Amino acid sequence: MENILAFILAFLIVYLVTPILMKLSIKYNFTDKPTERKKHRGEIPLCGGIAMYIGFFAIYLFVNQGNITEKLGVFIGGSLILLIGLIDDYYKSNGKEFPIYPRLIIQLLAAFIVFKCGIVFIGFTNPFTGIYIELSMLLQFTLTITWIFGVTTVINWSDGMDGLAGGLSFISAMTFAGAALILNQGDSAIISLILAGVIVGFLVYNRYPARIFMGDSGANLLGFILSIIALDGAFKQATVLSLFIPILALAVPIFDNLFVIVKRFLEGKPVYQADRSQIHYRLQEKGFSQRQVVTYINIISLTFSAISIILLLIKK
C-alpha cells in the first residue's frame, strides 16, 4: 500500500502543479521556440523539469526508506542538475547556446556528491566461483561517476519528440520497480514508483501533441535519478545477472546514443553538437509519424525490459 500511495501522490503533485507552472512559463517567456532541428507547434512551456523535481522530492524526502545521508546527497545532486538545466533552458528560450563546460562540471559534481554519500558501484559476485569481488576504490569511483554521468546524458539526448524521453524513463522506472520487488529491495521499489508516478503526471501534458516540455532540466534530472536507482538497487545485488537489468532497461537510449557518439566522432563533429542522428529522427526521415516513432521505440524498450525481468524470474 505504501508503494501504491507513493506512486499516486507523486502523480497528483505533478498533475496539479504543472498547469500553474505552464502559465508562469508563458508569462515569463520561458518557452521552447521552433527551430530547423526542433519542429513543433508554436512556443511550448519548458517547466516540466520543475514540476517533476517538486513531485519527486516532495515524496522521496519523506518516505521512511533509505538513510538521511544518501537522501541528502540525492537531493543536493538533483538540485544542481535541475539548476544547471534550467540555466541551459533559459539560454535556449532566448535563442542562445549555454557553454558546455559549466554543464559538464556541474553534472560531474552532482555525481561526485552522490558517490561521497555512499551510493556506489562496489563490486560483483564471480559467477564461476561464487566469490564476491570488491573493486578498488579507483574503479568504484570511475564506474560510479561514469554511470551517473552517462545515463544522465543519454536520457537528455533522447528527449527529441513528444512523450519519448518520458516514455522511455517510465518503462525503465517500472522495470527497476519490478526487479526491486523480485529482489526484495523495498527502498529501490518505492523510489522507482515515486519516479514512475512523477513521469505519468508529466506525460499527461507531454504526450503528442505536447503542451509542455521537460527541457534539459527535466531530461537530465530523470537520467540522474534513474542512474541512482540502478546503483542503489540492481547493481547493489552484485550478481552478474542483476548487472544486466539496468543496461537492458535503458538499452534504447544507451545504445542509440553510443551510435550517435561514434557517428559524430567519425564525421569529425563535436560529440555534444546537436544534430538529427538519434533513432527517433532517423525513423521520422523514413516517413514515420511522431506517434509511430514514439510507439515503436517504446515497444523496443519494453521488450528489452521484459527480457530482463524474465531472466531475473528464471534465475530466481
ABEGO torsion letter per residue (X at the ends): XAAAAAAAAAAAAAAAAAAAAAAAAAAAGBBBBBBAABBBBEBBBAAAAAAAAAAAAAAAAABABEBAAAAAAAAAAAAAAAAAAAAAAAAAAAGBBBBAAAAAAAAAAAAAAAAAAGBBBAEBBBAAAGBBBBBBAAAAAAAAAAAAAAAAAAAAAABABBGAAAAAAAAAAAAAAAAAAAAGBAAAAAAAAAAAAAAAAAAAAABOBBABBAEAAAAAAAAAAAAAAAAABAAAAGBAAAAAAAAAAAAAAAAAAAAAAAAAAAAGBBAABBBAABAAAAAAAAGBBAAAAAAAAAAAAAAAAAAAAAAAAAAX
